[in-house]
Amino acid sequence: MPIFEYRATDADGSPQQGRMVARDLASAAQALQAKGWSVTVLQEASRAPTGTERTEAPPPPPASRPAPPLEPRSGWVTSLFGPLFGKVGLPHLMFFFRQLASMLGAGVGMVQSLETLARQTRQPKLRRILFELRDHAEAGRPISAGMQRYPEVFSPLMLSLVRAGEEGGMLERSLADLARYLEAEIALRRMISRETAYPKVVVAASVLIVIGANLIIGAVAGPSAPFRLQNPLAEASTWMVLGPVLVALFLFLRVGLQNLRIKRAWDLILSVLPGFAGTVRGFATAKFGRALGALYRGGVPLHRAMLLAADACGNEYIRSRIYPAAERLQQGGMVSDVLIEAGVFSPVVLDMVRTGESTGNMDQMLLKLAEYYEDEASTMAKRNAVLFGVLAFLLVAAFIGYLVFSFYSGYASYLQSI
């Protein structure tokens, strides 16, 4: 296990420093917090040459650094180069948000936490971003000010939850919720990959088998044999059409969805598409309810809480419906009336919000609502993943059937000609 260096202050106010062995940074921070110590510096010990051991404390950080810029990056970097080549994998982001939540919960300062995580991460771009976020925090700015400069890394959902946590004084809880959302997203993607792995292998193997079989047939029966295997995926003309389609789809998912108008239209299609509408609306409702409940409990003004929760729902279409309706809150309207005017929530949601308003425990009602819809949407997403795998397998079976039928048709025609 790794060795960590620490500097802390014990319960009597005496400074403490030394080394300890722990599974990771979060475990080390929690162990020090369990002693009642306030951690000021915590980082992995530098590896010393063989036979030696460094005992001095790590050098303190510089007194001040130049504040990083706040203005957006250039348009082509933000809209084209970043989405195409600047992505950061969800596992790296999940690890970052979870570790940052654990370190903040253990009492480690924001600047020290970001610097430690930046030195620990192995993803080059994320490391540069974390050092920049550290400089923002050191300049007294919220970390969301730096995150918003990298829309290809931090989605609107991530940015909105972090802003909600900063404004509501519950950043640690927001980061933990965000890590849990990413963990569920990663699990869903892995399930889809697992369910569709066999059809993908069959398609790839069919291309190779058809090419090899045609080479054998050509060597035995001659280059003009009429009963060759006909595989559209092994023909250049197919890829002249299919290639641009795949490239256009890739660019749409990576670059096109960065545009708010395109993203709103795409979310609208998914929100009404049979088979996907329930899952998409369920996840959006769960994220909206959890964010609104936490902000309401944190004392954020209701109108501001409604707007932040709309940003955190992760669905641009639903967000665009909530924003105009939220203006009624400044005129003394009820939350349930706002949700009714938005027209995107089910009667169950409206009834639970109305009950929470009448009983005075709307924050608890919203959190229960979020838990219900999270479970419901996760179940529907898993079901859709399994159905998608079955559909892919059936399409592959039809494709293989076409290959066999075309071969024997050509072979039968060849025998009749003889």
C-alpha positions as CSV (number, residue, x, y, z in Angstrom):
1,M,0.0,0.0,0.0
2,P,1.2,3.6,-0.6
3,I,2.8,5.8,2.0
4,F,1.3,9.3,2.7
5,E,2.9,12.3,4.3
6,Y,0.8,14.6,6.4
7,R,0.8,17.7,8.4
8,A,-2.0,18.3,10.8
9,T,-3.1,20.0,14.0
10,D,-4.3,17.8,16.9
11,A,-7.2,18.5,19.3
12,D,-4.8,20.5,21.6
13,G,-3.6,22.7,18.8
14,S,-0.2,21.2,18.6
15,P,1.3,20.6,15.1
16,Q,1.8,17.1,14.0
17,Q,3.5,15.7,10.9
18,G,4.7,12.3,9.7
19,R,4.0,9.4,7.5
20,M,1.3,6.7,7.4
21,V,0.3,3.7,5.3
22,A,-3.2,3.7,3.8
23,R,-5.1,2.3,0.9
24,D,-5.7,5.7,-0.7
25,L,-5.9,9.4,0.0
26,A,-9.5,9.2,1.3
27,S,-8.7,6.4,3.7
28,A,-5.6,8.4,5.0
29,A,-7.7,11.5,5.5
30,Q,-10.4,9.6,7.3
31,A,-7.9,7.9,9.6
32,L,-6.4,11.3,10.6
33,Q,-9.9,12.8,11.1
34,A,-10.8,9.9,13.4
35,K,-8.0,11.0,15.7
36,G,-9.6,14.4,15.9
37,W,-6.9,16.1,13.9
38,S,-7.3,18.9,11.4
39,V,-5.4,18.1,8.2
40,T,-3.5,20.9,6.4
41,V,-1.3,18.8,4.1
42,L,-1.8,15.3,2.9
43,Q,0.0,13.8,-0.1
44,E,1.6,10.6,-1.3
45,A,5.3,10.4,-0.2
46,S,7.9,10.8,-2.9
47,R,9.8,7.6,-3.7
48,A,13.4,8.0,-2.5
49,P,16.4,6.1,-4.0
50,T,17.0,2.6,-2.8
51,G,18.4,2.4,0.8
52,T,17.4,5.9,1.7
53,E,14.2,7.5,3.1
54,R,13.2,11.1,3.0
55,T,12.1,12.3,6.4
56,E,11.7,16.0,6.0
57,A,8.2,17.4,5.4
58,P,7.3,18.4,1.9
59,P,8.0,22.0,0.9
60,P,5.0,24.3,1.3
61,P,3.3,25.6,-1.8
62,P,4.1,29.0,-3.2
63,A,2.6,31.9,-1.3
64,S,0.6,33.0,-4.3
65,R,0.1,32.1,-8.0
66,P,-1.2,34.2,-10.8
67,A,-5.0,33.8,-11.1
68,P,-6.0,31.7,-14.1
69,P,-8.3,33.3,-16.8
70,L,-12.0,33.2,-16.5
71,E,-13.0,34.0,-20.1
72,P,-13.9,31.1,-22.4
73,R,-11.3,29.5,-24.6
74,S,-11.2,30.1,-28.3
75,G,-14.3,29.0,-30.3
76,W,-12.6,26.3,-32.4
77,V,-11.0,24.8,-29.3
78,T,-14.3,24.7,-27.3
79,S,-16.6,23.7,-30.2
80,L,-14.4,21.4,-32.4
81,F,-11.0,20.4,-31.1
82,G,-12.1,19.8,-27.5
83,P,-15.1,17.6,-28.2
84,L,-13.1,15.6,-30.8
85,F,-9.8,15.1,-29.0
86,G,-10.2,16.5,-25.4
87,K,-12.5,14.0,-23.7
88,V,-11.8,12.6,-20.3
89,G,-13.1,9.1,-19.5
90,L,-16.0,8.8,-17.0
91,P,-13.9,6.5,-14.7
92,H,-11.3,9.3,-14.2
93,L,-14.0,11.8,-13.5
94,M,-15.9,9.5,-11.1
95,F,-12.6,8.8,-9.2
96,F,-11.9,12.6,-9.0
97,F,-15.4,13.6,-7.7
98,R,-15.4,10.7,-5.2
99,Q,-12.0,11.4,-3.8
100,L,-12.6,15.2,-3.7
101,A,-15.8,14.6,-1.7
102,S,-14.0,12.3,0.7
103,M,-11.1,14.7,1.3
104,L,-13.4,17.7,1.8
105,G,-15.4,15.6,4.2
106,A,-12.3,14.7,6.2
107,G,-11.4,18.4,6.6
108,V,-8.7,18.8,4.0
109,G,-8.8,22.2,2.4
110,M,-9.9,22.7,-1.2
111,V,-6.6,23.9,-2.5
112,Q,-4.6,21.1,-0.9
113,S,-7.2,18.5,-2.1
114,L,-7.1,19.7,-5.7
115,E,-3.3,19.8,-5.7
116,T,-3.0,16.3,-4.2
117,L,-5.5,14.8,-6.7
118,A,-3.8,16.6,-9.6
119,R,-0.5,15.0,-8.7
120,Q,-2.1,11.6,-8.3
121,T,-4.2,11.4,-11.5
122,R,-2.6,9.7,-14.6
123,Q,-4.8,11.4,-17.1
124,P,-2.8,14.3,-18.6
125,K,-5.6,16.7,-19.5
126,L,-7.4,16.1,-16.2
127,R,-4.2,16.8,-14.4
128,R,-3.8,20.2,-16.1
129,I,-7.4,21.1,-15.4
130,L,-7.1,20.2,-11.7
131,F,-4.0,22.4,-11.3
132,E,-6.0,25.2,-12.9
133,L,-8.9,24.6,-10.5
134,R,-6.4,24.7,-7.6
135,D,-5.3,28.1,-8.8
136,H,-9.0,29.3,-9.0
137,A,-9.6,28.0,-5.4
138,E,-6.4,29.7,-4.2
139,A,-7.6,33.0,-5.7
140,G,-10.9,32.7,-3.8
141,R,-13.0,31.6,-6.7
142,P,-15.5,28.7,-6.8
143,I,-14.1,25.7,-8.8
144,S,-17.2,25.9,-11.0
145,A,-15.6,29.1,-12.5
146,G,-12.8,26.9,-13.9
147,M,-14.9,23.9,-14.8
148,Q,-17.2,25.9,-17.1
149,R,-14.2,26.6,-19.4
150,Y,-14.1,22.9,-20.3
151,P,-17.5,21.8,-21.6
152,E,-16.1,18.8,-23.3
153,V,-14.9,17.4,-19.9
154,F,-17.6,18.6,-17.5
155,S,-21.2,18.2,-18.7
156,P,-23.9,20.7,-17.9
157,L,-25.2,18.2,-15.3
158,M,-21.8,18.1,-13.5
159,L,-21.4,21.9,-13.6
160,S,-24.9,22.5,-12.3
161,L,-24.5,20.1,-9.4
162,V,-21.2,21.6,-8.4
163,R,-22.7,25.1,-8.6
164,A,-25.7,23.9,-6.5
165,G,-23.4,22.5,-3.9
166,E,-21.4,25.7,-3.8
167,E,-24.4,28.0,-3.4
168,G,-26.1,25.7,-0.9
169,G,-23.1,25.0,1.2
170,M,-23.3,21.3,0.5
171,L,-20.5,20.8,-2.0
172,E,-19.3,17.6,-0.4
173,R,-22.8,16.0,-0.8
174,S,-23.1,17.2,-4.4
175,L,-19.8,15.7,-5.3
176,A,-20.7,12.4,-3.7
177,D,-24.0,12.4,-5.6
178,L,-22.2,13.2,-8.8
179,A,-19.8,10.3,-8.3
180,R,-22.8,8.0,-7.8
181,Y,-24.4,9.3,-11.0
182,L,-21.3,8.6,-13.0
183,E,-20.9,5.2,-11.4
184,A,-24.4,4.3,-12.5
185,E,-23.7,5.7,-16.0
186,I,-20.5,3.6,-16.3
187,A,-22.3,0.5,-15.1
188,L,-25.1,1.0,-17.7
189,R,-22.5,1.5,-20.5
190,R,-20.7,-1.6,-19.5
191,M,-23.9,-3.6,-19.5
192,I,-24.8,-2.4,-23.0
193,S,-21.2,-3.4,-24.2
194,R,-21.6,-6.8,-22.5
195,E,-25.0,-7.5,-24.0
196,T,-23.8,-6.5,-27.5
197,A,-20.4,-8.0,-27.4
198,Y,-21.3,-11.3,-29.0
199,P,-23.2,-9.8,-32.0
200,K,-20.2,-7.5,-32.6
201,V,-17.8,-10.4,-32.6
202,V,-20.1,-12.4,-35.0
203,V,-20.3,-9.5,-37.4
204,A,-16.5,-9.0,-37.4
205,A,-15.9,-12.7,-37.7
206,S,-18.3,-13.0,-40.7
207,V,-16.4,-10.4,-42.6
208,L,-13.1,-12.2,-42.1
209,I,-14.6,-15.6,-42.8
210,V,-16.3,-14.4,-46.0
211,I,-13.0,-12.9,-47.3
212,G,-11.1,-16.1,-46.5
213,A,-13.8,-18.3,-48.0
214,N,-13.9,-16.3,-51.2
215,L,-10.1,-16.6,-51.5
216,I,-10.4,-20.4,-51.2
217,I,-13.2,-20.6,-53.7
218,G,-11.3,-18.5,-56.2
219,A,-8.2,-20.7,-55.8
220,V,-10.3,-23.9,-56.4
221,A,-13.0,-22.9,-58.8
222,G,-11.3,-20.0,-60.6
223,P,-11.8,-16.2,-60.4
224,S,-15.1,-16.4,-62.3
225,A,-16.9,-18.8,-59.9
226,P,-20.5,-17.7,-59.7
227,F,-21.2,-19.1,-56.2
228,R,-19.0,-16.8,-54.1
229,L,-20.2,-15.6,-50.7
230,Q,-21.9,-12.2,-51.0
231,N,-21.1,-10.0,-48.0
232,P,-22.0,-6.3,-48.3
233,L,-19.6,-5.5,-45.5
234,A,-16.7,-6.9,-47.4
235,E,-17.4,-4.7,-50.5
236,A,-15.8,-1.2,-51.0
237,S,-19.0,0.3,-52.4
238,T,-20.8,-0.4,-49.1
239,W,-18.2,1.5,-47.1
240,M,-18.3,4.4,-49.5
241,V,-21.8,4.9,-48.3
242,L,-21.6,3.5,-44.7
243,G,-18.3,5.3,-43.9
244,P,-19.6,8.9,-44.2
245,V,-22.7,7.9,-42.3
246,L,-20.6,6.6,-39.4
247,V,-18.4,9.7,-39.5
248,A,-21.4,12.0,-39.5
249,L,-22.9,10.1,-36.5
250,F,-19.6,10.4,-34.6
251,L,-19.4,14.1,-35.3
252,F,-23.1,14.6,-34.3
253,L,-22.6,12.9,-30.9
254,R,-19.2,14.5,-30.2
255,V,-19.6,18.0,-31.7
256,G,-23.3,18.5,-32.7
257,L,-24.7,17.9,-29.2
258,Q,-22.5,20.6,-27.8
259,N,-24.9,23.1,-29.5
260,L,-27.8,23.9,-27.1
261,R,-30.5,24.0,-29.9
262,I,-29.4,20.6,-31.3
263,K,-29.2,19.2,-27.8
264,R,-32.7,20.5,-27.0
265,A,-34.1,18.9,-30.1
266,W,-32.3,15.6,-29.4
267,D,-33.6,15.5,-25.8
268,L,-37.1,16.2,-27.0
269,I,-36.9,13.3,-29.4
270,L,-35.6,11.0,-26.7
271,S,-38.3,12.2,-24.3
272,V,-41.1,11.1,-26.5
273,L,-39.6,8.1,-28.3
274,P,-41.3,4.9,-27.2
275,G,-39.1,2.6,-25.2
276,F,-36.7,5.5,-24.2
277,A,-39.1,8.2,-23.0
278,G,-39.7,6.6,-19.6
279,T,-36.0,6.1,-18.9
280,V,-35.0,9.6,-20.1
281,R,-37.7,11.4,-18.1
282,G,-37.2,9.2,-15.1
283,F,-33.5,10.0,-14.8
284,A,-34.2,13.7,-15.4
285,T,-36.9,13.8,-12.8
286,A,-34.7,12.1,-10.3
287,K,-31.8,14.5,-10.8
288,F,-34.1,17.5,-10.7
289,G,-35.9,16.3,-7.5
290,R,-32.6,15.5,-5.7
291,A,-31.0,18.8,-6.5
292,L,-34.2,20.9,-5.7
293,G,-34.6,19.1,-2.4
294,A,-31.0,19.6,-1.3
295,L,-31.0,23.2,-2.3
296,Y,-34.3,23.9,-0.6
297,R,-33.0,22.3,2.6
298,G,-29.8,24.3,2.3
299,G,-31.6,27.6,2.4
300,V,-31.1,28.7,-1.2
301,P,-33.9,31.0,-2.4
302,L,-36.7,29.0,-4.0
303,H,-36.5,30.7,-7.4
304,R,-32.7,30.3,-7.6
305,A,-33.0,26.7,-6.4
306,M,-35.6,25.9,-9.1
307,L,-33.2,27.3,-11.8
308,L,-30.2,25.4,-10.5
309,A,-32.2,22.2,-10.2
310,A,-33.4,22.6,-13.8
311,D,-29.8,22.9,-14.9
312,A,-29.0,19.8,-12.9
313,C,-31.7,17.6,-14.6
314,G,-29.4,16.8,-17.5
315,N,-32.1,17.2,-20.1
316,E,-32.0,20.4,-22.2
317,Y,-35.7,20.1,-23.3
318,I,-37.0,19.7,-19.7
319,R,-34.8,22.6,-18.6
320,S,-36.1,24.9,-21.3
321,R,-39.7,24.1,-20.1
322,I,-38.9,24.7,-16.4
323,Y,-37.1,28.0,-16.8
324,P,-40.0,30.2,-18.0
325,A,-42.4,28.6,-15.5
326,A,-40.0,29.3,-12.7
327,E,-40.6,33.0,-13.0
328,R,-44.0,32.5,-11.3
329,L,-42.1,31.8,-8.0
330,Q,-41.0,35.4,-7.9
331,Q,-44.6,36.4,-8.0
332,G,-45.5,34.2,-5.0
333,G,-46.6,31.1,-6.9
334,M,-46.4,27.5,-5.6
335,V,-43.8,25.0,-6.7
336,S,-46.6,22.5,-7.7
337,D,-48.1,25.3,-10.0
338,V,-44.7,25.8,-11.6
339,L,-44.3,22.1,-12.3
340,I,-47.8,21.9,-13.7
341,E,-47.1,24.8,-16.0
342,A,-43.9,23.2,-17.2
343,G,-45.9,20.2,-18.5
344,V,-43.1,17.7,-18.4
345,F,-43.8,15.9,-15.0
346,S,-46.0,13.0,-14.3
347,P,-49.1,13.2,-12.0
348,V,-47.2,11.2,-9.4
349,V,-44.5,14.0,-9.2
350,L,-47.1,16.7,-8.9
351,D,-49.0,15.0,-6.2
352,M,-45.9,14.3,-4.1
353,V,-44.8,17.9,-4.5
354,R,-48.2,19.2,-3.6
355,T,-48.3,17.0,-0.5
356,G,-44.8,18.2,0.5
357,E,-45.9,21.8,0.3
358,S,-49.0,21.2,2.4
359,T,-47.1,19.3,5.1
360,G,-44.0,21.5,5.2
361,N,-41.5,18.7,4.4
362,M,-41.0,19.3,0.7
363,D,-37.3,18.6,0.8
364,Q,-37.8,15.1,2.2
365,M,-40.6,14.5,-0.3
366,L,-38.4,15.5,-3.2
367,L,-35.5,13.3,-2.1
368,K,-37.9,10.3,-1.7
369,L,-39.2,11.1,-5.2
370,A,-35.7,11.2,-6.5
371,E,-34.9,7.8,-5.0
372,Y,-38.0,6.3,-6.5
373,Y,-37.4,7.6,-10.0
374,E,-33.7,6.6,-9.9
375,D,-34.6,3.0,-9.1
376,E,-37.4,3.0,-11.7
377,A,-35.2,4.5,-14.4
378,S,-32.3,2.2,-13.7
379,T,-34.6,-0.8,-14.0
380,M,-35.9,0.4,-17.3
381,A,-32.4,1.2,-18.6
382,K,-31.2,-2.3,-17.7
383,R,-34.2,-3.8,-19.5
384,N,-33.5,-1.7,-22.6
385,A,-29.9,-2.8,-22.6
386,V,-30.9,-6.4,-22.6
387,L,-33.5,-5.8,-25.3
388,F,-31.0,-4.0,-27.4
389,G,-28.6,-7.0,-27.1
390,V,-31.3,-9.3,-28.2
391,L,-32.2,-7.1,-31.1
392,A,-28.6,-6.9,-32.2
393,F,-28.3,-10.7,-32.1
394,L,-31.5,-11.1,-34.2
395,L,-30.1,-8.6,-36.8
396,V,-26.8,-10.6,-36.9
397,A,-28.8,-13.8,-37.3
398,A,-30.7,-12.3,-40.3
399,F,-27.4,-11.1,-41.7
400,I,-25.8,-14.6,-41.5
401,G,-28.9,-16.1,-42.9
402,Y,-28.6,-13.8,-45.9
403,L,-25.0,-14.9,-46.5
404,V,-25.9,-18.6,-46.4
405,F,-28.9,-18.1,-48.7
406,S,-27.0,-16.0,-51.2
407,F,-24.2,-18.6,-51.3
408,Y,-26.4,-21.6,-51.9
409,S,-28.5,-19.7,-54.5
410,G,-25.4,-19.0,-56.5
411,Y,-24.2,-22.6,-56.0
412,A,-27.5,-24.0,-57.2
413,S,-27.4,-21.7,-60.3
414,Y,-23.9,-22.9,-61.0
415,L,-25.0,-26.6,-60.9
416,Q,-27.9,-25.9,-63.2
417,S,-25.7,-24.2,-65.7
418,I,-23.4,-27.2,-65.7
